[in-house]
Amino acid sequence: MQGKKARQAVMTGVRSVYEPVAMSLGPHGKNALLFRTFGRGTRITNDGYTIAENQEPKDGAVRLAAVAFREACKRTNEKAGDGTTTTAVIAGVIMEEAEKLMSVSASDFVIKEMVSAPMLRAAILASAEKVKEKIKERSKKIETKEELERIASVSVENEKLGKIIADMVWEIGVDGFVDVIEGYKGEIETEVIRGMRFPAKVPAKAFVNVPERYTMEVLDSPVLLTNYALDNAGEIQKLFQSLHANTSKLIVIAPSFSQNMIVNMVNACKNGYFIFPVAVSSLRSDQFDDLAVYCNAEFIDKNKGKKLKNVVENDLGFLEKLIVKDTEAREDAVALGGRGARQLANLNSTGGVTAIQERIGMLKGQLEETKEQQFKMLLQRRIASIASSIGIIRVGDATQAQALYYKLKIEDAVYASKAALRSGYVKGGGLCLKEIAEELAENDIVKKAILAPYEQIQASIAGGVEITDDIIDPTDVVYYAVEHATQVAANLLTVDVITHEIEDAMPEDGSFAIANALIEYVLTQKRQLGQIKENDEEMERDRLKGLTLDETIYFDGENLL
């Protein structure tokens, strides 16, 4: 597909995403009723990201353009955790305005040179740089929890929920991780876990020392970390005896423990040497490294040739408290008061930076380079875990549909709050971009586009919406919305050729073809018999396509029955 047809397909694809998503913008944005796969029922939401993900045009060329447009919106969400709708609105309006300019005939131009796609692309990107600089200039740092509450309340559209979210994000900090999960009590529950979490279990019930809570709890103990499977009871017993000289207890964290090892550990407890085994079969080497930094321990890594028989007391870490669930409860263990966390400065580091701060810095670098959302989430969890700050919000409501609606809103509010802590805030409700637009020249290609979010919010309710000073947005959300919207619009404008994948025909395609042929046959017969007016033909065609199996059409060769 080339030329005009390709450009038309691009605009159709853009509109298929932009128009439904734009309607959800603002506190009075409209909801969308969406399908869910695998027979999971329906969902109602005004979450722009979710609405965009559900737009899948049937035409291959149009779908290709829609996917490209949708990816820009997703990038804003990945960067700032919010802003999908604003990105779609800005990009959509730029595309609409550019199409108008490019469709005007040469004789109608009032400018001296021809309007071309490359020229418009350059103008869009140049103007975007100016707008982004002005956004940065207007940004203010979050100073109080009240400011964070305003961010969260605007995003979640609920003051009570906004306060809950802001309290949690303020407590755990910018490096913390908030997990929003489904709840089962029909209400919103919150929990903040101080300490490092990692997947683990108690390998035998003999070590469950707090039976009323089904946990093994250890206080003030050295820690041995290794990825060796502990199955050589004789060798390990010698190691424990050598370590027994200066301590009466030891936490041993390893992938697995043989039955003989368990028996020897139980017997050691009877002799006054308390060994607490922790099985971590799913822990990867990099997670072992995280835990080693937190405990300030030497990780005895079999992949690096380190031997258990060479372990000395200096290789052990330290925890003030460790809580591990029993073998039947697959919950994370919680480590508190690691020596690495309490350490003021690591002597091997420079500039007085702690080992934990170094580790977090390294993980943040990996986070910046990671593109896949599932791996980004994993890195965020690791950063929060080693920083000893994890929050959990369990979302429940009277119905599953309502709980899902709030879950999506709360996720957006959490990301928006963290983005504001990280980068500050600007005036919300589209006001920041409106003020910047008013400073641009009248013929600036992005002027109308960055005004669009404010105008869309005003159009969402009769009489408009008053945007007060307490309505604020995270700087990152506004900044990246402009960046990604202008980039995708500038690039799609230059498309003049579309080559999409040709999908193999499915059996149902033949059935649809036969059904459409029958519909056209029926319409022809109705027209000839005078049963339908010419102006009503299209309406009748739509009605026939929507017939259920109970509404069968019969034809006796001469008449429709």
N, C-alpha and C positions, 0 to 999 in steps of 0.2 A: 504494500500500500504506500502510495507516494503523494506528494503535493497537497492539494486542497483536501482530499479525502483523509490523508494522514492527520492534517491539522484539525479537521473536524472531529476525528476520533479522539485526539488528545483532549480537546475541549469537552467532549462528552464524558470522557473518563474523569477529568477534573471535577466537573459538575456533579457526577455521581457520588463523589465523596464530599466535596465542599458544601453542597446545598443541604443535605441532611445533618451534617455535623454543625454547620453554622447555626441552625435552629436551636441547638442545645446551649448556646453561649449565654452566660450571665445568670444572676440569681433567679430570673424568671424564664430561663431557657426551657424549651419544650422537651418532653421525654420521648424516647423511641421505644417501640415494642419490637423486640428482636427474637429470632429463633435461637434455639440452642441445639447442638448436635447430639446424636446418640439418644434421642428421645427424652432429653432432660427437661422438656417443657419450654416455657418462654421466660423472658426477662424484660423488665422495664428499667430504663436507665437514661440519664442525660450525660453520661460520661463520654466525652468526645472520642477518646481512644477506642472504646468498645464499639461505638457506632461506626467509626471509620473501618474497623477490622471486619465488620459485617457487610460491607459494600463490595459485592463481587459481580460486576456486569457480565452478562453471558457472552457478548461479542469479544473475541480474543484480542483484537487491537485496542478496543476501549478498555478492556480489563488491564492490559499492559500499562496504559497511561494512568489508570486509577491506582494501580499498585505503586508506580513510581511516585505519584503525588502523595499517596498514603505513607510511604517510607519517610518522607520529610517530616510529616507530623509525628511519626514514631520516634524520630531522632530527637526531637524536642523533648518528648516524654522520657527518653533514655537519659538525656543530659540533665534535665531539671525535675523530672518526675511529674510534670504537669505541662499545660500549654498546648495540647494537641489541637483543641478547638480554635484557639487564637491563631496558631500557625495555618490551619486550614482556611480561616477567614481571610487573613492577609494574602496568602498565596492565591486563593480563588479570585479575589478582587483584582490583583495584579494581572492575572491571566485574562479576566474579562476586559479590563481596560486596554491591555495590549492587543487583544483581538480586535477591538473597535478601531484602534489606530491603524492596524495592519490591513483592515478590510476596506478602508477609505480609498477611493480611486485617486490616482495621481493628480487629477485636475482639481480635486477638492482640498489638497494640502495647503495650509496657510504657512507652513514652515518651508524653509529654503531647500531642504534636502529630503530625499525619500526616506520613509520610515521602514526600516528593515529589522529582522529578528536580531542580528548581531548588534545593531546599534541600540536597540531596546535592552538587550541583555547587559551591555556595558553600562547603560544609564541606570538600570535597576541595581546592579552590584555597587556602583559608585555611590548612589544615594543611600543604600543600606549601610555602608560604612559610616556615613555621617549620622544616620539615625542611631546606630549602635553606640557611637561615641557620646551622643546626647543622653542616651539611657544611662550610661555609666556616670555621667556628670550629675544626674538627678538621684542616683542611688544613695540611700542612707543605711547605716549599720543598725542591726537589731540591738537595742540596749536593754530592754526590759522584757519580762515575760508577757506583759500586757500587749506589747506590740506583736509578739508571736501569736497571742490569742486572736488578734485581729486578722492575721494571715490565715490561721486555721479556720476561723469562723466563716470567713468569706469563701474559702475553698469548699468546706463541707456544707455550707448553707444552714448552719445550726449552731447557735451560740454555746449551748450546753456541751455538745460534742467537740466544738472548737476548743473549749477550755480543757477538756479531758486530753485531747491530742497535744495541745500546747504544753500542758503540765508535763506530759511524758517526754516530749522532744526536748524541752528545756532541761529536764533532769538528766537525760542520758547524753545530751550534747551532740555535736555535729558528727562525731565518729561512732555514735551509738546506732543500733539497728532496731527498728520497730517492725515486728512481724504482725500483720493483720490477718487473722484466721477466722474461720467460721466458729461461732459459739453455739451451745446447745441449751442454754438456760433462758432463752428468749429476752436477753438483755445485753447491754454492753459491759464487758468485764475487762479490767486492765491489770497488768502485773509487770513490775520492773525487777529484773534479776541482776543483782550485783555479783560479779564474779564471772569466771570463764566457764563456758558451757562446751561440752563435747560429748559425742555419742559413746556410751559405755554401759556396762552392766556388771553386776556381781556374779562371778562364775559359780558360786555355790551358796546355798541358803545358810550354811554354817557361819558365814561372815556377816549376815544381817543382824546387826547389834541394836537396831531400834525397830523391833517387830511391829509396834503399833503404827509406824509409818512405812513399813516395808523397805527400809533403807539401811545401808551401811554408812555410818558417819565416823569420820576420823578427825581428830583435833591435833594441831601442832605436830606435824610429822614430816620427816624427810621423804623424798619422792625419787623413785628410780623409773626412768623412762627408756623403753626399748621396743623395737619392732621384731625381736626374736620371739618365736613361739617357745614358751617355757615348758619343755618336756623332758629335759635331762635333769632329773631330780638330784643326782649325786653332785654334778658340777655346780648347780645353783645353790645347793645346801652349803657348800664350801664358801661361796660368795656371801651368803647371808651370815655365816659364822664370822667372817672377817669384818663385816659391817656392824655386827652386834656389839662390838667393843665399846662404841660411843653412843649408841642409841638403843632404846628398847622397843621401837616400833618403826615400821617402814611401809610406805605405800608403793606397790609394784604395779605399774601400768604397762601392759603387754597385750598382743593380739589374742593369745590363748594360753591356757594352763592345762597340762595333762592331769589325769586323775591322781597320779602319784605325787605331783607337785602340790595339789590341793590337800592331800593327806598330810604331807610333810609340813605345810603351812599351818594346818590345824594343830598338829602336834607341837610345833614351835610355840604356838600361843599358850599351850598348856605348860610350857617351860619358861614362860615369862617374856618371850620375844614375839611381839604381835606384828604379824605380816598381813597386810590388807591387799588382796589381789583385785585388780580392776581390768576386766576384759574389754579391749577396744578393737574388735575384729575389723571394723570398717574405717578406722582412722588411717588416713594417708600420711606419707612422709612429711609433706608440707604442714599438715595439721599437727603432727608430732613436734615439728620445729616451733610452731606457734605456742604449743603447751610448754615446751622447754624454755622458751623466752619468758613466759609468764611465771613459771616456777623457778627460773634461774638455774636450770639443770642442764647437764650434758646429755644429749640424746644419743643413746647407744644404738647406732644405726648399722644394721647388718650389711646394708648395701654399700657402706663406706669402709668395711673391713674392721669395724670396732668390735672388740670381744668382751663378753660379759665377765670373763675371768680376770680382766684387767681393770674392772671398775674399782674406784677408790671413793672415799668419803666426799671428796671435793666434786665428784661427778653428780652427787645427789642434789636435787632441788628441795624446795620447802613450801608447804601449804599450811595456812592456819586452820583451814577446814575443807573437807571433801565430803560431798553427799552423793551417793550412788544408789539408784533404785535396784530392787532385786531382779532376778532373772526373768520374771514374768512381765515386768513393766519396762517397756522399751523407751524410756525417757532419757534425756540428756543428764549426764553428771554435771554437778556444779562445783567448781573449785574456787575457793575464796582465800584472799590474803596471800597470793603467791609472792615469793621473795623478789621476783623480778618486778612485780607491780609496786612493791613498797620501796624499791631501790631508788635512791635520790639521783644517782648518776652512775652510768656504767664506765668504769675506768678505761675500758678498751675503746670507748667512743670518744668523739671529739666534740668540743663546744658544750659539754655538760648535758648531752642528750642521752636519755635512758635507752636501754636495750629495747624496751617495749615501744618507745617512740620511733626508734629506727625501724622496727619491724612494721609498725603501722604505716610509716612513710613508704616502705618498699611495697606493701600491699596496695596502697593508694596508687602507686605508679602502675602496678599491674591492672588495677581497676580502670585506669584511664585508657589503657591499651586494649582492654577486653571489649568485644563487640556483642557477643552473645548474652542475652538478658539473663539466662539461667546461671551462667558463670559469674556475671556481675553480681547477682544476688548472693551467690556463694561467697564471693570475696567480701561483700558488705557484711555478711554474717561473721566472717572470720575477723574483720577489722573490729566490729562491735564486741565480739567475744574476747579478744585479747585486750581491748580497752575496758573490759569489765562493765559493759553497759548494754543491756538488751531489754527491750520493752515488748510486751505482748498485748495486743488488743483483740479480744474475742468478741465477734459481732454476732449477736443473736436478735431475733425479732419474732413477732407473732407468726409470720409466714416466711418461707424460704426466699420468696421473691423479694420481699421487703428487706430481709437480711442481706441479700446480694446487692441490692440497691445501695444500702448504707456502707457495705464493705468497699465498694468501688469509690464512693465519695470519701471515705476515711483514708483509703490508700492515697488518693490525690492530695488530701489535706496534710498527711504525714510528709509526703515528698515535698510539698510546697513549703512546709514549715522548716524542713531541713535545708532546703535551697535558700530560704530567707536567712537562716542562721549563717550559712556559708557565704552568701554574696550580698546580703542586705535587701532592701525593699524600695519600691517606687510607688507613686500614686496608682491606685487600682481602678477597676471598672473601665479600663481603656483611657483614663484621663492622661496618663503619662504620654502615651502615643498621640493622643489628641493635641496636647500642648506642643509636642515636637512637630506634628503635622502643620500646625498653624505658623511655624517658623520657616517652613519650606516654601519654595517658589510655587506659584499656581500651576505651572506646567511640569512640576516634578512627577515622575512616573509612579512613585510610591506614596504620594501624598494621600490620595483617596483610599489606598489600601490600609495605611496605618490609622486612618480615621474610622475604618470599617468596624473594628471591635466595639468602639464606643457607640457607634450608630446602631449596631446590631443589638446591643444591650438596651438601648433606648427604645428600639422598635419592638422589643419582646413584651412590652406592657403598654396599654393605652395611657397616653399622657406622659410617658417617659419615666425614667428612674433618676432620683436624686443621688448623685455620687458624692458622699461626704468624705471628710478628711480621714475618718477611721477605716475607709476601704483602701487597703493596700495590697500590692502583689509582690511576690519575690522578684528581685532584679533578674535572676537567671531565667525565669520563665519568660519574661517579656523580651529579654535580650536574644535568647535562642529561638523564640518564635519568629522574630524579625529575621534573624540569620538564616534559618532553615527555609522559611517561607520564600524569601527573596531568591535563595539559591535554586530551589526546585522550580520556581516560576521562570527564572532566567534561563534555566536549562531546557525546560519543556517548550519554551517559545521557539527554540531553534530546531525542534524536531520536524523533519520534512519527509522522513521515511519510517515506516513501522513494519517490522517483520516479527510476527507472533507465531507461537507454536500451533501447529494444526493438530487438534486432538482427534484420536481415533473415534469413529462413529460408534455410538452405543445402541443396543437393541431398542431402547425407548425412543431414540431419535426417529426411527422408522414409524413407530406408533404415533408420534406427534405429527409426522408428515402426513400420514393417512388421515388422522383426525382433522388436520387443517384443510386437506383436500375435500373431505366430506362437508366441512363447514361451508367452504366456498360453493360446493355443489348445492347445498341446501339454500344458500342465499340466492343463487342463480334461479332456482326453482321458485322461490318466494317472490322474487322480482317479476318473473314471467307470469305468475298467477295473480299478481297484483296484491299480494299479502303484505307487502312492505313498501314504504315510501323511500325514495332515493336518499333523502336526508337522514333517514333513520337506519341506514344500512350499517354504518360503522358501529352504532350502539348495539344493533342486533348481533353483529359479529362478536363483540365483546361478551354479550350475554351467552351466546352459544359456546364460546370458549370456556365459560365458567360453569357450564352445566354439570350437575352431579350425575352419578350413575343411575339415580332414581328418575332422572328427567330424560328418558330416552326418546329420540326422534324416530318416528316411523314414516315410511314412504311406500305407498302401494303401487308405485309406477306412474301414477297420474297426479295424486294429491298428497300433501303433507298432512299427517294425522296428529 
